């Protein structure tokens, strides 16, 4: 299998995604008044006396849009696998004033708990966080007189058919994912950094090819074996979700610092650093849990034993292989940064615009299959997101 260099491949022009058959019509862009450049007329002066520029607004608008996408996918996970109670503290997931149902697929929860007994609680908490990110960013934009962002017009994808799931259109499709797991070895590498062109092996090669469900598609996926045990198919769905959780959150871990380097206003910088920190906390949690995925095979999808000291792609063995895959090595290994002569340092990676910026983030979501409709084409949300991403990436710090 040809290995992917990194989940954040070299940024491409948005038109490269709009292949024949993909839905692109009707995608609106930020108006000319929102183009990156001079300070906006309505910007309040902050303590650092730097105005909020149109570039800052472009970055905040893109981040709000992407957080709405993340909220949409996490809501689907919470509906099926989220906690229904957390001791004396109630689950209070709410979107636009409406309570979000959780834990509708108990057998899916049982399979998720193979990865960790607290998975349902963490899913509910991560969902709450992403909803808050989108809401806050939109509120902040409005407070500065800027346009808020709402992608609801693209919520056309059918959700899971499991009993009880609200049958309304969604922005994202979690039923046919191609999950890049190269983040696993990227954070264990002592010598390679994607910002320096480093390439990385897949932890679960089969997830990076084909299309795999991360949620039960219907009630049939939730049936247990005759002895009450979890069938491999249901466990594979839960395992896929576990690796997908980390894939999504490592993207935010890189995106926020990459865009923070472009903002002008100190308060906007504070927002990006603060929200970005929570994304890192999410990634660290899910990185740890993914390592507990059961070593099973379901059809053409195998989850290898990552503690065996064997490269799951090549079969190679040795100390270096063990370092790349061992499941408890979840702290970012020191690696090259800025200049090789400075020596290795433990960092978030990537943090360059080319590898971890806005366009690269949308590209990774497209390659993940998040926006595929039942016909196998991307919805019009791709064009919308790529336009917003290009404007965010073209922003420049002015002071």
C-alpha positions in Angstrom: 0.0 0.0 0.0 1.2 3.5 -0.8 1.7 5.2 2.5 0.4 8.7 3.0 2.9 11.3 4.0 0.7 12.8 6.7 -2.9 13.6 7.3 -2.1 17.1 6.3 -0.7 16.6 2.8 0.7 19.5 0.8 -2.1 22.0 0.3 -3.9 21.9 -3.0 -6.1 24.3 -4.8 -9.7 23.8 -3.9 -10.6 23.1 -7.6 -8.7 19.8 -7.4 -11.4 18.5 -5.1 -14.3 19.5 -7.4 -14.0 16.5 -9.6 -16.6 15.3 -12.1 -19.9 14.5 -10.3 -19.1 16.4 -7.1 -21.7 18.9 -6.0 -20.2 22.3 -6.1 -23.1 24.7 -7.1 -24.5 27.2 -4.7 -21.5 27.6 -2.5 -21.3 31.1 -1.2 -18.2 33.0 -0.2 -17.4 35.7 2.2 -18.2 39.0 0.5 -15.5 41.4 -0.7 -15.9 43.3 2.6 -14.4 40.3 4.4 -11.3 39.8 2.2 -8.1 39.6 4.2 -6.2 42.9 4.3 -6.8 46.2 6.0 -8.3 46.6 9.4 -12.1 46.4 9.5 -13.8 49.7 10.3 -15.8 48.3 13.2 -12.8 46.7 15.0 -12.5 47.7 18.7 -9.1 48.6 20.0 -7.6 46.0 22.2 -4.9 46.3 24.9 -2.2 45.8 22.4 -3.6 48.6 20.2 -3.7 46.3 17.2 -7.0 46.3 15.4 -8.9 43.2 14.4 -8.1 42.9 10.8 -10.1 41.4 8.0 -7.6 38.6 8.0 -8.4 37.9 11.6 -12.1 37.8 10.8 -11.4 35.4 7.9 -9.5 33.1 10.3 -12.2 33.2 12.9 -14.9 32.6 10.3 -13.2 29.5 8.9 -12.6 28.1 12.4 -16.2 28.6 13.3 -17.2 26.8 10.2 -14.9 23.9 10.9 -16.1 23.7 14.5 -19.7 23.4 13.2 -18.5 20.5 11.1 -16.9 18.9 14.1 -19.9 19.5 16.3 -22.1 17.8 13.7 -20.0 14.6 13.6 -19.5 14.5 17.4 -23.3 14.9 17.9 -23.7 11.7 15.8 -21.2 9.9 18.0 -22.9 11.1 21.1 -26.4 10.2 19.9 -25.3 6.5 19.6 -22.4 6.1 22.0 -22.5 9.0 24.5 -23.2 8.7 28.2 -26.7 8.9 29.4 -25.7 9.8 33.0 -22.5 10.8 34.8 -23.3 10.0 38.4 -24.9 13.0 40.2 -24.1 15.4 37.3 -26.6 15.2 34.4 -25.7 15.0 30.8 -26.9 18.3 29.4 -26.0 18.3 25.7 -28.0 21.0 24.0 -27.9 22.4 20.4 -29.9 25.5 19.5 -32.0 25.1 22.7 -32.9 21.5 22.0 -31.6 18.6 24.1 -29.5 16.1 22.2 -30.4 12.4 22.9 -27.5 10.2 23.9 -26.7 6.5 24.3 -29.3 5.2 21.8 -27.2 2.2 21.0 -26.2 0.3 24.2 -24.4 -2.5 22.4 -22.3 0.0 20.5 -21.5 1.6 23.9 -20.4 -1.8 25.2 -18.0 -2.2 22.2 -16.7 1.3 22.8 -16.0 0.5 26.4 -13.6 -2.2 25.3 -11.3 0.7 24.5 -12.0 2.4 27.8 -14.8 2.3 30.3 -15.1 6.1 30.2 -15.5 6.3 26.5 -19.2 7.3 26.6 -18.5 10.2 29.1 -15.6 11.4 27.0 -17.7 11.4 23.8 -20.4 13.5 25.5 -17.8 15.9 26.8 -16.0 16.3 23.5 -19.3 16.9 21.8 -20.2 19.6 24.3 -16.8 21.3 23.7 -17.1 21.4 19.9 -20.6 22.9 20.2 -19.3 25.5 22.5 -16.4 26.4 20.1 -18.7 27.0 17.2 -21.1 29.0 19.3 -18.4 31.1 21.0 -16.7 31.9 17.7 -20.0 33.0 16.1 -20.8 35.1 19.1 -17.4 36.8 19.0 -17.8 37.5 15.3 -21.2 39.1 15.9 -19.8 41.1 18.8 -17.4 42.7 16.4 -20.0 43.4 13.7 -18.8 40.6 11.4 -21.0 38.1 9.7 -21.5 34.8 11.5 -21.2 31.5 9.6 -23.9 28.7 9.4 -23.4 25.7 7.2 -26.9 24.3 7.8 -27.8 24.5 4.1 -25.4 21.6 3.5 -27.0 19.4 6.2 -28.3 16.9 3.7 -26.5 13.6 4.5 -28.7 10.8 6.0 -27.8 9.8 9.6 -27.7 6.3 11.1 -31.0 4.4 10.8 -30.6 3.0 14.4 -33.9 3.3 16.3 -34.3 6.6 18.0 -31.7 8.6 16.0 -33.3 11.9 14.8 -33.8 11.5 11.1 -32.6 14.9 9.9 -29.9 15.7 7.5 -26.3 16.0 8.7 -23.2 17.8 7.5 -21.0 14.7 7.8 -21.2 11.0 6.9 -19.6 8.6 9.4 -20.7 5.5 7.6 -17.9 5.2 5.0 -14.7 6.6 6.3 -11.1 6.2 5.1 -9.2 6.9 8.3 -5.6 8.1 8.0 -3.7 6.7 11.1 -0.3 8.0 10.2 -0.7 10.5 13.1 0.2 7.5 15.3 3.8 7.1 14.0 4.2 10.8 13.3 4.0 11.6 17.1 6.5 8.8 17.8 9.2 9.8 15.3 12.5 11.1 16.7 13.8 12.2 13.3 10.9 13.2 11.1 8.6 16.2 11.1 5.9 16.7 8.4 6.9 20.4 8.3 10.3 19.1 7.0 8.7 16.7 4.5 8.7 13.6 6.8 6.5 10.7 5.9 4.9 8.2 8.3 3.6 4.7 8.4 0.0 3.8 9.1 -0.8 2.2 12.5 -3.9 0.4 11.0 -3.2 0.1 7.3 -6.6 -1.3 6.5 -8.4 1.8 7.9 -6.4 4.0 5.4 -7.9 2.1 2.4 -11.5 1.2 1.7 -14.5 2.7 3.4 -15.5 1.7 6.9 -18.4 2.6 9.3 -17.5 4.3 12.6 -21.2 4.2 13.7 -23.7 1.4 13.5 -25.6 2.0 10.2 -28.8 0.3 11.4 -30.2 -1.9 14.1 -28.7 -5.0 12.4 -25.2 -3.8 13.2 -26.1 -3.9 16.9 -27.0 -7.6 17.2 -24.8 -9.6 19.6 -23.6 -13.1 19.2 -25.8 -15.9 20.5 -23.7 -16.1 23.7 -24.1 -12.4 24.3 -20.6 -11.5 23.2 -19.7 -8.6 20.9 -19.4 -9.7 17.2 -16.2 -8.7 15.4 -18.2 -6.4 13.0 -19.6 -4.3 15.9 -16.2 -4.2 17.6 -14.6 -3.1 14.3 -17.1 -0.2 14.1 -16.2 0.9 17.7 -12.4 0.5 16.9 -12.8 2.6 13.8 -14.5 5.3 15.9 -11.7 5.2 18.4 -9.0 5.9 15.8 -11.3 8.4 14.0 -11.7 10.4 17.3 -7.9 10.9 17.5 -7.7 11.7 13.7 -10.2 14.5 14.0 -8.7 16.0 17.2 -5.1 15.9 16.1 -6.1 18.0 13.2 -7.3 20.8 15.5 -4.2 20.4 17.5 -2.2 21.5 14.5 -4.7 23.9 12.9 -5.0 26.4 15.7 -1.2 27.1 16.2 -0.7 27.2 12.4 -3.4 29.9 12.1 -2.3 31.7 15.3 0.9 32.7 13.5 -1.2 34.8 11.1 -3.5 36.8 13.4 -2.8 40.5 14.2 -5.0 41.2 17.2 -3.9 40.0 20.6 -7.4 39.1 21.8 -7.9 37.0 18.6 -4.5 35.3 19.3 -5.7 34.6 22.9 -8.9 32.9 21.5 -6.9 30.7 19.1 -4.4 29.6 21.8 -7.1 28.9 24.3 -9.4 26.9 22.0 -6.4 25.2 20.5 -5.3 24.0 23.9 -8.6 22.1 24.4 -8.1 20.4 21.0 -4.7 19.1 22.2 -6.4 17.8 25.4 -8.9 15.9 23.2 -6.2 14.4 21.0 -4.2 13.2 24.0 -7.2 11.5 25.4 -8.2 9.8 22.2 -4.6 8.8 21.3 -4.5 6.9 24.6 -7.8 5.1 24.1 -7.2 4.1 20.5 -4.3 2.0 21.7 -6.8 -0.2 23.5 -8.6 -1.3 20.4 -9.3 -5.0 20.3 -7.0 -7.0 17.9 -9.7 -8.4 15.6 -10.5 -9.0 11.9 -13.8 -8.1 10.2 -13.8 -8.9 6.6 -11.0 -6.9 4.9 -10.3 -4.8 8.1 -7.8 -6.0 10.6 -6.7 -4.1 13.8 -3.2 -5.4 14.4 -1.5 -5.9 17.8 0.6 -2.7 18.0 2.6 -4.1 20.9 3.9 -7.1 19.0 7.0 -5.3 17.7 5.9 -6.0 14.1 5.3 -3.4 11.5 1.7 -3.9 10.4 2.5 -2.9 6.9 5.7 -4.7 6.1 6.1 -7.3 8.8 9.5 -5.9 9.8 10.7 -6.3 13.4 13.2 -4.6 15.7 13.6 -2.0 18.4 12.8 0.9 16.1 9.6 -0.8 15.0 8.5 -1.2 18.6 9.2 2.5 19.2 6.9 3.4 16.3 3.9 1.4 17.4 3.9 0.6 21.1 0.6 1.7 22.5 1.6 3.5 25.7 4.1 5.8 23.9 1.5 8.6 23.7 3.6 11.6 24.7 5.0 13.6 21.7 8.5 12.2 21.1 11.1 15.0 20.7 11.8 15.6 17.0 13.4 18.2 14.7 11.8 21.7 14.7 12.7 24.9 12.9 16.3 24.0 12.3 17.9 20.6 12.7 21.0 22.2 14.4 18.8 23.2 17.4 18.3 19.6 18.4 15.1 17.6 19.0 12.2 19.0 21.0 8.7 17.7 21.9 6.1 19.6 19.9 2.8 19.6 18.2 3.3 18.7 14.6 2.7 20.0 12.0 2.3 23.7 12.6 3.2 25.2 9.2 0.4 26.6 7.0 1.3 24.3 4.2 1.0 21.1 6.2 -1.4 22.1 9.0 -3.3 25.2 7.8 -6.9 25.7 6.8 -6.7 24.3 3.3 -4.8 21.3 4.5 -7.4 20.7 7.2 -10.3 20.7 4.7 -8.3 18.5 2.4 -7.8 15.9 5.2 -11.6 15.9 5.9 -12.3 15.4 2.3 -9.9 12.5 2.1 -11.5 11.0 5.2 -14.8 10.7 3.4 -16.7 13.0 5.8 -18.7 14.7 3.1 -19.6 11.8 0.8 -23.3 11.5 -0.2 -25.0 8.2 -0.9 -23.9 8.4 -4.5 -20.2 8.7 -3.5 -19.9 12.4 -4.3 -18.9 15.2 -2.0 -21.6 17.7 -1.1 -21.4 21.4 -1.9 -19.9 22.0 1.6 -16.4 21.2 0.2 -16.4 24.2 -2.1 -17.7 26.5 0.7 -15.1 25.3 3.2 -12.3 25.5 0.7 -13.2 29.1 -0.2 -13.2 30.0 3.5 -9.9 28.1 4.0 -8.2 29.9 1.2 -9.1 33.2 2.7 -7.9 32.1 6.2 -4.6 30.9 4.8 -4.0 34.0 2.8 -4.2 36.2 6.0 -1.0 37.8 7.2 0.0 39.2 10.5 0.2 43.0 10.0 2.2 44.2 13.1 
